[in-house]
Amino acid sequence: GENVEQHPSTLSVQEGDSAVIKCTYSDSASNYFPWYKQELGKGPQLIIDIRSNVGEKKDQRIAVTLNKTAKHFSLHITETQPEDSAVYFCAATPNSGNTPLVFGKGTRLSVIA
Amino acid sequence: GAGVSQSPSNKVTEKGKDVELRCDPISGHTALYWYRQSLGQGLEFLIYFQGNSAPDKSGLPSDRFSAERTGGSVSTLTIQRTQQEDSAVYLCASSLGTRIQETQYFGPGTRLLVL
């Protein structure tokens, strides 16, 4: 089955700097990769996703890149703000069938003002 | 509109007791998922429903765990004879369609503490 590894487990950046979180996956059949943000006391919320037919996707300050050959994908947050502080989870799943999402263990991002 | 709601928000129970956790999905969402989040861990898939049926129960950790969904809406996750290792946040999510790649909308979770 799929296995998703996420690094780093914690990340501290100065406000305005960029943050990068990386994930690797094991199942070459996986081709859907969402990223979720979880604020304290709340459920995770989808912030961006990418499918394997593209290598990069951007949404304002957030971007995700995918390298299918190397089986890794990354979340990039530019011009970080204090409200970006949260736990971020990556996930992966094949596009076929009804295989559940497999999540990484999360990255706790702290943006220091 | 209303999002996914879960109740109770917090539950403290004694070892050996049974607990029921409730999830109200977004109206019209046909798929419903249960996950478990232990301290410092990712989200562990438990079970998902398409309508009232559960095609994949592979994530349920033991036969003490069961879930049902009635009327294609509300779902309950039941843990019998709770153990301390069951302490975790139980998250519910729903999605509009039945493809796993549909966006999943999460509730705030139920924090379960087994003493």
Interface residues (C-beta under 8 A of the other chain):
Chain A: V4 Q6 Y32 P34 Y36 G41 K42 G43 P44 Q45 L46 D49 R51 F89 A91 T93 N95 G97 N98 T99 P100 L101 V102 F103 G104 K105 G106
Chain B: V4 Y33 Y35 G40 Q41 G42 L43 E44 F45 Y48 Q50 P55 D56 G59 L91 A93 T98 R99 I100 Q101 T103 Q104 Y105 F106 G107 P108 G109
